[in-house]
Amino acid sequence: MDELARLLSARHMVRRYTDEPVTEDVLEQLLDLARRAPSAGNTQPWSFLVLRDGDVDRYWATTMPDPEARSRFRWQGLLSAPVLVVPYVCPDAYAERYGEADKAGTGLGAGIAAWPVPYWWVDGGAVVQNLLLLATAAGLGACLFGQFEHEAAVRAAFGVPDDQRALGTISLGWPAPDEPGRSAGRPRPALDQVLHRGFWQRERNDGRSDG
């Protein structure tokens, strides 16, 4: 409990790295443990695209093709990260899993539109958090960032099947001195602001709260 609490407190986004390589053994151990996350129906819909060396350069050429824009990019340390990991999930895997005999009664095997909550994002987020915490435990730095409008281009550039959806991209490396992001200073709300016991607290017309 104490070690996990330390890791949760220590974890932060690292956007600058040393030249020291991340060995394949370390990386495989992190990914093997990261995938041990919960998933609805134990579907385990995740895959990892690992990029090193020239593939890292190709990733940035795909997502940031304008050299001038790249030179103005605030986080130059990300551009030279020794490893990029793109975690993917397959939404269709959930419909297939829930079409099996033990899950067919749920009706969720009809297709991904039948899911009121898209659990591929929920379960994929658990894998991402695992990887970020494991990187911290190993002394590595990591940063999760979005692909946004470049998701299809990244799939095409690296031969990723169209049924895969990216959760973002995670840079990995040994941390170098770095500056915090603009959002790092945002305070966390007090626990009593996010904790609701028994009934969600409501604001009354007189400005006081009840519940």
C-alpha positions in Angstrom: 0.0 0.0 0.0 2.8 2.5 0.9 4.7 1.7 -2.3 1.7 2.1 -4.4 0.8 5.4 -2.7 4.3 6.6 -3.4 4.1 5.7 -7.1 0.7 7.4 -7.4 2.1 10.5 -5.9 5.4 10.4 -7.9 3.8 9.8 -11.3 3.8 12.8 -13.6 4.2 13.5 -17.3 7.8 13.6 -18.4 8.5 15.3 -21.8 12.4 15.2 -21.9 14.7 12.3 -21.8 18.4 11.4 -21.7 20.2 9.5 -24.4 20.3 6.3 -22.4 18.5 3.6 -24.3 15.5 1.7 -22.8 16.5 -2.0 -23.2 14.1 -4.4 -24.8 14.0 -6.5 -21.7 12.8 -3.6 -19.6 10.2 -2.6 -22.2 8.8 -6.1 -22.6 8.5 -6.5 -18.9 6.6 -3.2 -18.6 4.2 -4.1 -21.4 3.7 -7.6 -20.1 2.6 -6.3 -16.7 0.7 -3.3 -18.1 -1.7 -5.7 -20.1 -2.7 -7.4 -16.8 -5.6 -5.0 -16.5 -9.3 -5.7 -16.0 -11.6 -5.8 -19.0 -15.3 -6.4 -19.5 -15.8 -10.1 -20.1 -12.1 -10.5 -19.9 -12.0 -9.4 -23.5 -8.5 -8.1 -23.4 -8.8 -6.0 -26.5 -5.4 -4.3 -26.4 -2.3 -4.3 -28.6 0.8 -2.2 -28.5 2.7 -0.6 -31.4 6.3 0.0 -30.3 8.4 2.5 -32.2 12.1 3.1 -31.9 14.9 4.9 -33.8 13.8 5.7 -37.4 10.2 4.7 -36.6 10.1 7.5 -34.0 11.2 9.9 -36.7 8.5 8.6 -39.0 5.9 9.0 -36.4 6.6 12.7 -36.0 6.9 13.2 -39.7 3.4 11.7 -39.9 1.8 13.7 -37.1 3.8 16.9 -37.5 4.9 17.0 -41.2 5.7 20.7 -41.3 9.4 21.1 -40.3 8.9 24.7 -39.3 6.0 23.7 -37.0 8.1 21.0 -35.5 10.9 23.4 -34.8 8.4 25.6 -32.9 6.9 22.8 -31.0 7.2 23.6 -27.3 8.1 20.1 -26.1 11.2 19.4 -28.2 12.2 16.6 -25.8 9.3 14.5 -26.9 10.6 14.5 -30.5 13.7 12.6 -29.4 12.1 10.2 -27.0 13.9 6.8 -27.4 10.6 4.8 -27.4 7.0 5.6 -28.4 4.3 3.1 -27.4 0.9 3.4 -29.1 -1.7 1.4 -27.2 -4.6 0.2 -29.3 -8.0 -1.3 -28.5 -10.4 -3.2 -30.8 -14.0 -2.2 -30.1 -15.4 -5.0 -32.3 -13.7 -7.5 -29.9 -16.4 -6.6 -27.3 -19.3 -7.4 -29.6 -17.6 -10.7 -30.6 -16.9 -11.6 -26.9 -20.5 -10.8 -25.8 -21.9 -12.8 -28.7 -20.4 -15.9 -27.1 -22.8 -18.3 -25.3 -21.9 -17.1 -21.7 -22.6 -13.5 -22.6 -25.3 -13.6 -25.3 -28.1 -12.9 -22.9 -26.7 -9.4 -22.3 -27.7 -8.3 -25.9 -24.3 -6.6 -26.1 -23.1 -8.9 -28.9 -25.4 -7.1 -31.4 -22.6 -4.6 -32.1 -20.7 -1.8 -30.5 -23.7 0.5 -30.8 -25.5 -1.7 -28.3 -23.0 -0.6 -25.6 -24.3 2.3 -23.5 -20.8 2.8 -22.1 -17.9 2.1 -24.6 -15.9 -0.1 -22.2 -13.0 -0.4 -24.7 -12.0 3.1 -23.6 -12.5 2.3 -19.9 -10.5 -0.9 -20.1 -7.9 0.7 -22.3 -7.4 3.5 -19.8 -6.6 0.9 -17.1 -3.8 -0.4 -19.3 -2.4 3.1 -19.9 -2.5 3.9 -16.2 -0.7 0.6 -15.5 2.0 1.5 -18.0 2.5 5.0 -16.6 2.8 3.6 -13.0 5.1 0.8 -14.1 7.4 3.3 -15.9 7.6 5.3 -12.7 8.4 2.2 -10.6 11.2 1.4 -13.1 12.7 4.9 -12.8 11.6 5.8 -16.3 9.7 8.9 -17.4 6.6 8.7 -19.5 4.1 11.0 -21.1 0.7 10.2 -22.6 -0.4 12.5 -25.4 -3.2 12.4 -28.0 -3.1 11.7 -31.7 -6.3 13.6 -32.4 -6.8 14.1 -36.1 -3.7 12.1 -36.9 -5.0 8.7 -35.8 -5.9 7.5 -39.3 -2.6 8.7 -40.7 -0.6 6.9 -38.0 -2.6 3.7 -38.7 -1.8 3.9 -42.4 1.9 4.8 -41.8 2.5 1.7 -39.6 0.1 -0.8 -41.1 -2.3 -0.9 -38.2 -5.6 -2.5 -39.1 -8.6 -0.2 -39.4 -10.5 -2.0 -36.6 -7.9 -0.7 -34.1 -8.4 2.5 -32.2 -5.5 4.4 -30.6 -5.7 5.5 -27.0 -3.0 8.1 -27.6 0.8 7.7 -27.7 3.1 7.2 -24.7 6.7 8.4 -24.9 9.2 6.5 -22.7 12.8 7.1 -21.7 15.1 7.9 -18.8 14.0 11.3 -17.5 16.1 14.4 -18.0 15.5 17.8 -16.3 12.2 19.0 -17.5 9.7 21.8 -17.0 6.2 21.1 -15.9 3.3 21.4 -18.3 0.9 24.4 -18.1 -1.7 22.3 -16.4 0.6 20.9 -13.8 -0.2 23.6 -11.3 -4.0 23.0 -11.3 -4.9 22.1 -7.8 -6.7 18.9 -7.1 -10.2 19.4 -5.5 -10.5 18.4 -1.9 -11.7 14.9 -1.3 -15.0 16.1 0.2 -15.7 17.9 -3.1 -15.6 14.6 -5.1 -16.9 12.2 -2.5 -20.6 11.6 -2.1 -21.8 9.2 0.5 -25.2 7.6 0.1 -26.7 10.5 -1.9 -25.3 13.1 -4.3 -25.1 16.5 -2.6 -27.3 19.1 -4.2 -27.4 22.9 -4.0 -30.6 24.2 -2.5 -32.4 27.4 -3.6 -31.1 29.2 -0.6 -27.5 28.5 -1.6 -26.9 25.9 1.1 -26.5 22.2 0.3 -28.4 19.2 1.4 -28.2 15.4 0.8 
